[in-house]
């Protein structure tokens, strides 16, 4: 009952309605999980801005359920078995549980298997604090937390799941700094060592992937702190070196955590 209360007291009324519609349906061969950053935020006492879900089992059963809902619309379906749904002007992302590999290191991930266990799906994620799940059908169940993400939330630490994490996906370097500044967490010692050893792998990233990470950082309220930290680490020199401390930020115009900047 405690987990159920924590979640229901943290999400919006629209989120509750959306989840209740799923919980009230009897699925025969399908499990659905709430996963990732939303649970991290809930466990920290914040209302999550967006909810992400994983499904495991018969995806056709899931699609048939959605198609029979007059107030839920499929906005996008990808070749990677991901679904973007719209309910009352709010978007929800669903993906089928999967295993991934990075060949070569630093490339976009290759999907090896779909419909794997939720624990295997959580292994492919970036940090332990974002690798937590709970079965959507019954929030009274325990959190699924194979990498002790809840403990790391309590300790206020950013920790990678495995040693090759930054080598597999160097964009996680940007995200580690972003989350540490957003959440006021420290990067755990061994993870920071791996981050520093992996810095040169940023050269393997495409311009578009780097641009995407920088754009996401620009929407953070404390984006200047993040950029300054990236500068200290030497990350910026790999694509376009500049001095973040010399940027003038206009913080009078904050809408939905976005800030306009001018140089």
C-alpha positions in Angstrom: 0.0 0.0 0.0 2.9 2.3 0.7 4.3 2.2 -2.9 0.8 2.8 -4.2 0.3 5.9 -2.0 3.7 7.3 -2.9 3.0 7.1 -6.7 -0.7 8.2 -6.6 0.2 11.2 -4.4 2.9 12.3 -6.8 1.3 12.1 -10.2 -1.3 14.4 -11.9 -5.0 13.7 -12.1 -4.7 13.1 -15.8 -1.9 10.6 -15.2 -4.1 8.8 -12.6 -6.9 8.6 -15.1 -4.6 7.3 -17.9 -3.1 4.6 -15.6 -6.5 3.6 -14.2 -7.7 2.9 -17.7 -4.9 0.5 -18.2 -5.2 -1.1 -14.8 -9.0 -1.7 -15.3 -8.3 -3.7 -18.5 -7.6 -7.4 -18.1 -4.6 -8.3 -20.2 -4.0 -12.0 -20.9 -0.4 -12.1 -22.1 1.0 -8.7 -21.3 2.9 -7.0 -18.5 3.2 -3.2 -18.3 5.7 -1.3 -16.2 6.2 2.3 -15.1 9.9 2.9 -15.5 12.8 5.3 -15.3 13.1 8.9 -14.5 9.4 9.3 -13.5 10.0 6.8 -10.6 13.2 8.6 -9.7 11.3 11.9 -9.4 8.4 10.3 -7.5 10.8 8.8 -5.0 12.4 12.2 -4.5 9.0 13.7 -3.8 8.6 15.5 -7.1 5.7 15.3 -9.6 7.2 13.8 -12.8 6.7 15.8 -16.0 6.3 12.7 -18.1 5.7 9.0 -17.6 7.5 6.3 -19.5 6.3 2.7 -19.7 7.7 -0.7 -20.8 5.5 -3.6 -22.1 6.5 -7.2 -22.1 4.4 -9.8 -23.9 1.9 -9.6 -26.7 2.3 -6.2 -28.3 -0.7 -6.9 -30.5 -2.9 -7.2 -27.5 -1.6 -3.8 -26.4 -2.3 -2.2 -29.8 -5.8 -3.7 -29.9 -6.5 -2.2 -26.4 -5.3 1.3 -27.5 -7.3 1.1 -30.8 -10.5 0.5 -28.8 -10.0 3.5 -26.6 -11.8 6.6 -28.0 -9.8 9.0 -25.9 -6.3 7.6 -26.5 -4.6 8.3 -29.8 -1.5 6.7 -31.3 0.7 9.6 -32.4 3.7 7.7 -33.4 4.8 4.0 -33.8 8.4 3.3 -34.6 10.2 0.4 -36.2 11.8 -0.2 -32.8 8.5 -1.1 -31.1 8.0 2.3 -29.4 4.7 4.0 -29.2 3.8 7.6 -28.4 0.2 8.0 -27.2 -1.9 11.1 -26.5 -4.5 11.3 -23.8 -6.1 14.6 -22.8 -3.3 16.7 -24.3 -0.6 14.7 -22.5 1.9 12.4 -24.2 2.9 9.0 -22.9 5.8 6.8 -24.3 5.7 3.0 -24.4 8.5 0.7 -25.5 8.8 -3.1 -25.7 11.4 -4.5 -23.3 14.6 -5.1 -25.1 18.3 -5.9 -25.0 20.9 -3.7 -26.8 24.5 -3.8 -27.8 26.9 -1.1 -29.0 29.0 -2.3 -32.0 31.3 -0.4 -32.4 31.5 1.3 -29.0 30.0 4.8 -29.2 27.6 4.0 -32.0 23.8 4.0 -31.8 22.6 0.9 -30.0 21.7 -2.2 -32.0 18.6 -4.1 -30.7 19.5 -7.7 -30.0 16.2 -9.0 -28.5 12.7 -7.8 -27.8 10.4 -9.0 -25.0 13.2 -9.7 -22.6 12.6 -9.6 -18.8 12.2 -6.2 -17.2 15.5 -6.6 -15.3 17.4 -7.1 -18.6 15.7 -4.0 -20.0 16.7 -2.0 -17.0 20.3 -3.1 -17.6 20.5 -1.1 -20.9 19.7 2.2 -19.2 22.2 4.9 -18.2 22.3 5.2 -14.4 21.1 3.2 -11.5 18.7 6.0 -10.4 16.9 5.7 -13.8 16.8 1.9 -13.7 13.8 1.3 -11.4 10.4 -0.1 -12.4 7.1 -1.1 -10.9 4.4 -3.3 -12.4 1.6 -1.0 -13.5 -1.2 -3.5 -12.8 -0.6 -3.4 -9.1 1.3 -0.6 -7.4 1.2 -2.6 -4.1 4.0 -4.7 -5.5 7.6 -3.9 -4.6 9.7 -1.7 -6.8 11.9 -3.6 -9.3 15.3 -2.3 -8.4 18.1 -4.7 -9.5 20.9 -2.2 -9.3 20.1 -0.5 -6.0 18.9 2.8 -7.6 16.7 3.6 -4.6 19.7 3.4 -2.4 21.7 5.7 -4.7 18.8 8.2 -4.7 18.9 8.2 -0.9 22.7 8.6 -1.1 22.3 11.3 -3.8 24.8 9.6 -6.1 24.9 9.2 -9.9 26.2 5.7 -10.6 26.6 3.8 -13.8 25.2 0.3 -14.1 28.3 -1.4 -15.5 31.9 -0.5 -16.3 31.5 0.0 -20.1 28.5 2.4 -19.8 30.3 5.6 -20.9 32.3 3.7 -23.6 29.0 2.2 -25.0 27.3 5.5 -25.1 29.4 8.7 -24.6 26.3 10.9 -24.5 25.9 9.6 -21.0 28.8 11.8 -20.0 26.6 14.9 -20.8 23.7 13.3 -18.9 25.8 12.5 -15.9 26.8 16.1 -15.5 23.2 17.3 -16.3 21.6 15.0 -13.6 24.3 15.8 -11.0 23.5 19.6 -11.4 19.8 19.2 -11.7 19.4 16.9 -8.7 22.3 18.2 -6.7 23.8 14.7 -6.6 27.5 13.8 -6.8 28.9 11.4 -9.4 30.0 8.3 -7.5 33.8 7.9 -7.4 34.2 4.8 -9.6 31.7 6.2 -12.1 33.6 9.5 -12.2 36.8 7.6 -12.9 35.2 5.7 -15.8 33.7 9.0 -17.1 37.2 10.7 -17.2 38.7 7.6 -18.9 36.0 7.7 -21.6 36.2 11.4 -22.5 38.0 10.9 -25.8 35.1 8.7 -27.0 33.1 11.9 -27.4 34.9 12.2 -30.7 33.0 9.1 -31.9 29.7 10.9 -31.6 28.0 12.4 -34.6 27.4 16.2 -34.7 23.7 15.6 -34.4 24.0 13.5 -31.3 26.2 16.2 -29.6 23.8 18.9 -30.7 20.9 17.0 -29.3 22.6 16.8 -25.9 23.6 20.4 -25.8 20.1 21.5 -26.8 18.6 19.4 -23.9 21.1 21.0 -21.5 20.0 24.5 -22.8 16.5 23.8 -21.4 17.8 23.2 -17.9 17.3 26.1 -15.4 21.0 25.7 -14.4 22.4 25.1 -17.8 25.3 27.5 -17.2 26.5 25.4 -14.3 26.3 22.3 -16.5 28.3 23.9 -19.3 30.9 25.2 -16.9 31.4 21.7 -15.5 31.6 20.2 -19.0 34.3 22.9 -19.7 36.2 21.9 -16.6 36.2 18.2 -17.6 37.5 19.1 -21.1 34.4 17.9 -22.9 33.8 21.0 -25.0 37.2 20.8 -26.7 36.1 17.8 -28.7 33.5 19.6 -30.8 33.3 23.4 -30.2 35.3 24.9 -27.4 33.8 28.0 -25.8 33.8 29.7 -22.4 30.4 29.2 -20.7 31.2 31.6 -17.9 31.2 34.5 -20.4 27.7 33.7 -21.7 25.0 36.1 -20.5 21.8 34.3 -19.6 18.4 36.0 -19.6 16.6 34.3 -16.8 13.6 36.6 -16.8 12.0 34.6 -19.6 11.5 31.1 -18.0 8.7 29.1 -19.4 8.4 25.4 -18.8 12.0 25.3 -17.6 13.3 26.9 -20.8 15.6 29.8 -20.7 16.6 32.1 -23.6 20.3 32.8 -24.0 22.3 35.4 -25.8 26.0 35.7 -26.3 
